[in-house]
Amino acid sequence: MECPREQQNLKIILKLWHAGSTFADITRHMNDHKIPPRRAREWHYMTIRSILKYQSEQNQKPKETEL
């Protein structure tokens, strides 16, 4: 089961990314708005980068109906 808070964080990150924000911009936004990450005290740009990379990889995988 997915955590609603994490899903909300992902929506914010993706929205900012699609609006043209950099990893650093998104990191600053998340920290300035006191949006807590899953484990750490604050967001780091490498965390944002990893999240976006994972999302990109997931979107490129073929769906079961395409196989």
Secondary structure, DSSP 4 states (H G I P E B T S, - for coil): ---HHHHHHHHHHHHHHHTT--HHHHHHHHHHTT---SSSSS--HHHHHHHHHHHHHHHHSPPGGG-
